Amino acid sequence: DGLSLSDWQLRRVQEMLSAMNEKPSIAGLAAECGMSAGPFSQAFAEATGIQPHAWRRNLQVDHAKQLLAASDNSMEEVARACGLADAADLGQGFLDAVGITPEVWRYRA
């Protein structure tokens, strides 16, 4: 059996991943839980069904959807507000998660 995350560990890691202005490392997340990176990633995936970076990316895309629907901010502004590098990073993450570009999603929203 692999290691598992307790409720408090999962909540804490999700809080850290949710901070849009920071990009926590797997090593940092693991250390917060008193684990090494490999077992931590496995335990997180067992608890959530996806890897930590994918969980964060989904959160960023959800946040981007809210911003795109509620504002006329540029793609660069939306990307930065979601903790992404730039509009290209936003576009790729959005395309991977949603299947369309953020521009098309905004037009349809």
C-alpha positions in Angstrom: 0.0 0.0 0.0 1.1 3.5 -0.8 1.0 6.5 1.6 -2.2 8.4 1.8 -3.0 12.0 2.6 -5.0 12.9 5.7 -7.8 15.4 5.3 -5.7 18.2 6.7 -2.9 17.5 4.4 -5.2 17.4 1.3 -6.8 20.7 2.4 -3.5 22.4 3.0 -2.1 21.3 -0.3 -5.2 22.4 -2.1 -4.9 25.8 -0.4 -1.3 26.1 -1.6 -2.2 25.1 -5.1 -5.1 27.5 -5.1 -2.9 30.6 -4.5 -2.9 32.1 -8.0 0.0 34.4 -7.3 2.4 31.5 -6.3 3.5 28.4 -8.0 4.3 25.8 -5.4 6.8 23.1 -6.3 6.0 19.4 -5.8 8.9 19.2 -3.4 7.4 22.1 -1.4 4.0 20.6 -1.3 5.4 17.2 -0.3 7.5 18.9 2.5 4.3 20.6 3.8 2.9 17.0 4.3 6.1 15.6 5.7 6.6 13.4 2.6 9.0 13.1 -0.3 7.9 14.2 -3.8 7.3 10.7 -5.3 5.1 9.3 -2.6 3.3 12.7 -2.2 2.4 12.8 -5.9 1.1 9.3 -5.7 -0.9 10.0 -2.6 -2.4 13.2 -4.1 -3.4 11.4 -7.2 -5.0 8.6 -5.2 -7.0 11.2 -3.2 -8.1 13.4 -6.1 -7.8 11.2 -9.2 -5.3 13.6 -10.9 -1.7 14.8 -10.3 -1.1 18.1 -8.4 -0.1 20.0 -11.5 -3.3 18.9 -13.3 -5.5 19.9 -10.3 -3.9 23.3 -10.3 -4.3 23.7 -14.0 -8.0 22.8 -13.7 -8.4 25.5 -11.0 -6.6 28.0 -13.2 -8.9 27.2 -16.2 -12.0 27.5 -13.9 -10.7 30.9 -12.7 -10.0 32.0 -16.3 -13.6 31.1 -17.3 -14.9 33.4 -14.5 -12.7 36.2 -15.6 -13.5 35.8 -19.3 -17.2 35.8 -18.6 -17.1 38.8 -16.2 -14.6 41.1 -17.9 -13.1 42.3 -21.1 -9.6 41.9 -19.8 -7.0 40.9 -22.4 -5.8 37.3 -22.5 -2.5 38.4 -21.0 -4.3 40.0 -18.1 -6.4 36.9 -17.5 -3.4 34.7 -17.7 -1.5 36.7 -15.1 -4.5 36.8 -12.8 -4.7 33.0 -13.0 -1.0 32.5 -12.2 0.0 31.6 -15.8 3.0 32.7 -17.6 1.3 34.4 -20.5 -1.6 34.3 -23.0 0.0 31.3 -24.8 0.1 29.3 -21.6 -3.5 30.2 -20.9 -4.5 29.2 -24.5 -2.8 25.9 -24.3 -4.1 25.0 -20.8 -7.6 26.1 -21.8 -7.4 24.1 -25.1 -6.2 21.0 -23.2 -8.9 21.2 -20.5 -11.9 22.6 -22.4 -11.2 21.7 -26.1 -11.5 25.2 -27.4 -9.5 28.4 -27.0 -10.3 31.0 -24.4 -11.2 33.5 -27.1 -13.8 31.1 -28.5 -15.1 30.2 -25.0 -15.5 34.0 -24.2 -17.4 34.5 -27.5 -19.8 31.6 -26.6 -20.2 32.6 -22.9 
